[in-house]
Amino acid sequence: MKEHRLALATAVIVLVLSAGVALVLGRYTIGIATLWRIIVSVVSGQGPTAALATPSLVLWSVRLPRVLVAIFVGAGLSVAGAVFQSLFRNPLVSPSILGVSAGASFGATLAIFTAAGSPLAVESYAFFCGLIAVFLAYQVGRSSGNSVTSLVLAGVIVSSLFLAGVSFLKYKADPFQRLPSMVFWSMGSFNGVRWPDAVRVMCIVVPGLAGIYLLRWWLNPIALGDEDATALGINVPKARVFYIIIGTLVVAASVAASGNIGWVGLIMPHMARFIVGSDHDALIPFSALIGGAFMLVMDTLTRALPGGEIPVGVLEAFIGAPFFGYLLITSERKGGWQN
């Protein structure tokens, strides 16, 4: 951990600077001087003046909750990706491996299809259907041997079933009212996020990340293999269940709030390993920091680019795919992702 203090400090600075830029940029630009005056007025207890009323409303009611949700969603997906990649000893594993993203997509689509399409209803349906999908995947995997391969294949099966359900609901949906909302949600976006959404995300993601970090020392032996971990006194099946449950809760809450955002949970753990190595003592916090910063930068770009806001999942895929290719090539030159 000590040898990676510089990397962690740099990641913290990047995250803070990204948050500062995200707070001032957008369709309604808030100047740095204006931002400072708003903060001073709040800290001093005087409240914003009439001239600061509009930018203060935009900052506290619209932009700050969106920034917080982007940070915690990026951090949650990135850490979940790092955990699942170590847990299943597979560098291509993403947080959606056990079907949570497919289940959440089905839940959100079902909420929109049944006209229960309020933000709270969409998030609730997505969250609980994501949990149901992982429960089914785990039961199928355990019934077929409870091995890593069985769990991964069970996740593929459950994902396929739920995605088929999504396709069926889209086929039956009203093409003028329901279908556009379904398609837009599936692209991933933080548009319309408000404080209740931010509170719901943080109430699940923050304790989840804290639990993973507090029990991070199990992951190093598990990443080497079940036999090595068992020899060190770790109950591998129970540890795997713990990480799956916590990771699923984090991913389900993140996907429910933002829609399908896939690449951050795959590329950020690779980038973290490339910089700080595979020791989870540094890998977990570094993944959270750069995941939050990356998601925040992507969301800021979607708001700042001319031509109107585009879904963050689309922009992330355009940038994430070639970036992952670069990380793959450079990591292989260093001897593989585990090194």
C-alpha positions in Angstrom: 0.0 0.0 0.0 2.8 2.4 0.9 4.5 2.1 -2.5 1.2 3.1 -4.2 0.5 6.2 -2.1 1.5 8.5 -5.0 -0.8 6.7 -7.4 -3.7 6.9 -4.9 -3.0 10.5 -4.2 -2.9 11.3 -7.9 -6.2 9.5 -8.4 -7.8 11.5 -5.6 -6.6 14.7 -7.2 -8.0 13.7 -10.6 -11.3 12.8 -9.1 -11.6 16.1 -7.3 -10.6 18.1 -10.3 -13.1 16.1 -12.5 -15.8 16.9 -10.0 -15.0 20.6 -10.0 -15.1 20.7 -13.8 -18.4 18.7 -13.9 -20.0 21.2 -11.5 -19.2 24.2 -13.7 -19.8 22.8 -17.2 -23.1 22.1 -18.8 -25.9 23.7 -20.7 -26.0 26.3 -17.9 -22.4 27.2 -17.3 -21.5 28.2 -13.7 -18.3 30.2 -13.6 -15.6 29.3 -11.1 -16.0 32.6 -9.3 -19.7 32.1 -9.1 -19.2 28.6 -7.8 -16.9 29.9 -5.1 -19.4 32.6 -4.1 -22.2 30.1 -3.8 -20.0 27.8 -1.6 -19.0 30.8 0.6 -22.6 31.9 1.0 -23.6 28.4 2.1 -20.7 28.0 4.5 -21.2 31.4 6.0 -24.9 30.7 6.6 -26.0 33.8 4.7 -27.6 32.0 1.8 -27.3 32.9 -1.9 -28.1 36.4 -3.0 -30.7 37.2 -5.6 -28.0 37.2 -8.3 -26.9 33.7 -7.2 -30.4 32.3 -6.9 -30.5 30.6 -10.4 -26.9 29.2 -10.4 -27.3 28.0 -6.8 -30.5 26.2 -7.7 -28.8 24.5 -10.7 -25.8 23.6 -8.6 -27.5 22.1 -5.5 -30.6 20.6 -7.1 -29.5 19.4 -10.5 -25.7 19.2 -10.9 -24.4 18.1 -7.5 -26.7 15.0 -7.2 -25.8 14.0 -10.8 -22.1 14.4 -10.1 -22.4 12.2 -6.9 -24.4 9.5 -8.7 -21.9 9.4 -11.5 -19.0 9.0 -9.1 -20.6 6.3 -7.0 -21.9 4.4 -10.0 -18.5 4.5 -11.6 -16.8 3.5 -8.4 -19.2 0.7 -7.7 -19.1 -0.9 -11.1 -15.3 -0.6 -11.2 -14.8 -2.2 -7.8 -17.4 -4.9 -8.6 -15.5 -5.7 -11.9 -12.2 -6.0 -10.0 -13.7 -8.3 -7.4 -15.5 -10.5 -10.0 -12.4 -10.8 -12.2 -10.4 -12.0 -9.2 -13.2 -14.2 -7.9 -13.7 -16.0 -11.2 -10.0 -15.7 -12.2 -11.0 -14.4 -15.6 -9.8 -11.0 -17.0 -12.9 -10.8 -19.3 -15.4 -10.9 -16.5 -17.5 -7.8 -16.0 -20.1 -6.9 -13.3 -22.8 -8.3 -15.5 -21.3 -11.8 -15.5 -24.0 -13.3 -13.2 -26.9 -11.7 -15.0 -27.5 -8.7 -12.8 -27.4 -6.2 -15.7 -29.8 -8.3 -17.8 -32.1 -8.7 -14.9 -32.1 -5.0 -14.1 -32.8 -4.3 -17.8 -35.8 -6.6 -17.7 -37.0 -4.9 -14.5 -36.8 -1.4 -15.9 -38.4 -2.5 -19.2 -41.2 -4.2 -17.3 -41.8 -1.0 -15.2 -42.0 1.1 -18.3 -44.2 -1.4 -20.1 -46.7 -1.6 -17.3 -46.9 2.2 -17.1 -45.3 2.1 -13.7 -42.6 4.2 -15.2 -41.9 6.7 -12.4 -38.1 7.0 -11.6 -38.6 5.3 -8.3 -40.6 2.4 -9.9 -38.1 1.9 -12.7 -35.2 1.8 -10.2 -37.1 -0.5 -7.8 -38.1 -2.9 -10.6 -34.5 -2.9 -12.0 -32.9 -3.4 -8.6 -35.0 -6.4 -7.5 -35.1 -8.1 -10.9 -31.3 -7.8 -10.9 -31.1 -9.5 -7.5 -33.5 -12.2 -8.7 -31.4 -12.9 -11.8 -28.3 -13.4 -9.7 -30.2 -15.6 -7.3 -31.3 -17.8 -10.2 -27.8 -17.9 -11.7 -26.3 -18.9 -8.3 -28.9 -21.6 -7.8 -28.3 -23.1 -11.3 -24.5 -22.9 -10.8 -24.7 -24.6 -7.4 -26.9 -27.3 -8.7 -24.4 -28.1 -11.5 -21.3 -28.3 -9.3 -20.8 -24.9 -7.6 -17.5 -24.4 -9.6 -16.4 -21.1 -11.1 -17.2 -22.4 -14.6 -20.6 -23.5 -13.6 -21.4 -20.0 -12.1 -20.2 -18.2 -15.2 -22.2 -20.5 -17.5 -25.3 -20.1 -15.3 -24.9 -16.4 -15.6 -24.9 -16.6 -19.3 -28.0 -18.8 -19.3 -29.9 -16.4 -17.0 -28.7 -13.3 -18.9 -30.0 -14.8 -22.1 -33.4 -15.5 -20.6 -33.9 -12.0 -19.2 -32.6 -10.4 -22.4 -35.2 -12.5 -24.3 -37.8 -11.1 -21.9 -36.5 -7.5 -22.6 -36.8 -8.2 -26.4 -40.3 -9.5 -26.0 -41.5 -6.5 -24.0 -40.0 -4.2 -26.6 -41.8 -6.1 -29.3 -45.1 -5.7 -27.5 -44.6 -2.1 -26.3 -46.3 0.9 -27.8 -43.8 2.1 -30.4 -44.7 5.8 -29.9 -44.8 6.0 -26.0 -43.3 3.0 -24.2 -40.6 1.8 -26.7 -38.6 5.0 -26.9 -38.3 5.1 -23.0 -37.2 1.5 -23.0 -34.5 2.1 -25.6 -33.2 5.3 -24.0 -33.0 3.6 -20.5 -31.0 0.7 -22.0 -28.4 3.2 -23.3 -27.4 4.4 -19.9 -27.8 8.0 -18.7 -27.6 10.3 -15.7 -30.1 12.7 -17.1 -32.9 13.5 -14.6 -31.0 12.3 -11.6 -32.1 14.1 -8.4 -31.3 13.9 -4.7 -33.6 11.0 -3.9 -31.8 9.0 -6.6 -28.4 10.0 -5.2 -29.4 9.0 -1.7 -30.7 5.6 -2.8 -27.5 4.8 -4.7 -25.2 6.0 -1.9 -27.1 4.0 0.8 -26.2 0.8 -1.0 -23.0 1.5 -2.8 -21.1 3.1 0.1 -21.7 0.3 2.6 -21.0 -2.3 -0.2 -17.7 -0.8 -1.1 -16.8 -0.5 2.6 -17.6 -4.2 3.2 -15.5 -5.2 0.2 -12.5 -3.1 1.3 -12.7 -4.3 4.9 -12.5 -8.0 3.7 -10.2 -7.4 0.8 -7.5 -9.7 2.1 -9.5 -12.8 1.1 -9.3 -11.8 -2.6 -5.5 -12.2 -3.0 -5.4 -15.9 -2.1 -8.7 -16.6 -4.0 -7.3 -15.0 -7.1 -4.5 -17.6 -7.0 -6.9 -20.6 -6.8 -9.2 -22.3 -4.5 -6.6 -24.8 -3.2 -4.1 -22.1 -2.2 -6.9 -20.1 -0.5 -8.1 -23.1 1.4 -4.6 -23.9 2.5 -4.4 -20.5 4.0 -7.6 -21.2 6.1 -10.1 -19.3 3.9 -13.6 -20.8 3.5 -13.7 -20.3 -0.3 -17.4 -21.1 -0.9 -18.6 -18.7 1.9 -16.2 -16.0 0.8 -17.4 -16.3 -2.8 -21.0 -16.1 -1.7 -20.2 -13.0 0.3 -18.5 -11.2 -2.6 -21.2 -12.2 -5.0 -23.9 -10.8 -2.7 -22.2 -7.5 -2.0 -21.0 -7.1 -5.6 -24.5 -7.8 -6.9 -26.1 -5.3 -4.5 -23.6 -2.6 -5.7 -24.1 -3.4 -9.4 -27.9 -3.6 -9.1 -28.1 -0.2 -7.4 -25.8 1.3 -9.9 -27.6 -0.1 -13.0 -31.0 0.8 -11.5 -29.9 4.4 -11.2 -28.1 4.8 -14.5 -29.2 2.2 -16.9 -26.9 -0.2 -18.7 -23.3 1.1 -18.6 -21.0 -1.7 -19.4 -17.4 -0.8 -20.1 -16.3 0.9 -16.9 -16.6 -2.4 -14.9 -14.3 -4.1 -17.4 -11.7 -1.6 -18.4 -11.1 0.3 -15.1 -10.0 -2.8 -13.1 -7.5 -3.6 -16.0 -6.2 0.0 -15.8 -5.9 -0.3 -12.1 -3.9 -3.5 -12.3 -1.7 -2.0 -14.9 -0.8 0.9 -12.6 -0.9 -0.5 -9.0 -0.7 -4.3 -9.6 -3.0 -7.1 -8.4 -2.7 -6.6 -4.7 -6.2 -5.8 -3.6 -5.0 -3.6 -0.7 -4.3 -0.9 -3.3 -6.4 -2.3 -6.2 -9.8 -1.8 -4.5 -9.5 1.9 -3.6 -7.6 2.7 -6.8 -10.3 1.1 -8.9 -13.0 3.0 -7.0 -11.2 6.3 -7.6 -10.4 6.0 -11.3 -13.8 4.4 -11.9 -15.6 7.4 -10.4 -13.4 9.8 -12.2 -13.8 8.0 -15.6 -17.6 7.9 -15.3 -17.7 11.6 -14.2 -15.5 12.6 -17.2 -17.8 10.7 -19.6 -20.9 12.2 -18.2 -19.4 15.7 -18.3 -18.5 15.2 -22.0 -22.0 14.1 -22.8 -23.3 17.4 -21.3 -20.6 19.6 -22.9 -20.5 18.2 -26.4 -22.4 20.3 -29.0 -25.5 19.0 -30.6 -27.4 18.0 -27.4 -26.7 15.4 -24.7 -26.1 11.8 -25.7 -26.5 8.8 -23.4 -23.3 8.3 -21.4 -23.3 4.5 -22.2 -22.9 5.3 -25.9 -20.0 7.6 -25.5 -18.4 5.3 -23.0 -18.6 2.4 -25.5 -17.0 4.5 -28.2 -14.1 5.5 -26.0 -13.9 2.3 -23.8 -13.6 -0.3 -26.6 -10.4 1.1 -28.2 -9.0 2.0 -24.7 -9.5 -1.5 -23.6 -7.7 -2.7 -26.7 -4.7 -0.5 -25.7 -4.7 -1.8 -22.1 -4.9 -5.4 -23.3 -1.9 -5.0 -25.6 0.2 -3.1 -23.0 -0.7 -5.5 -20.2 0.3 -8.5 -22.3 3.6 -7.0 -23.0 4.1 -6.7 -19.2 3.4 -10.4 -18.8 -0.4 -10.6 -18.5 -3.1 -9.1 -16.4 -2.2 -11.1 -13.2 1.3 -9.6 -13.2 
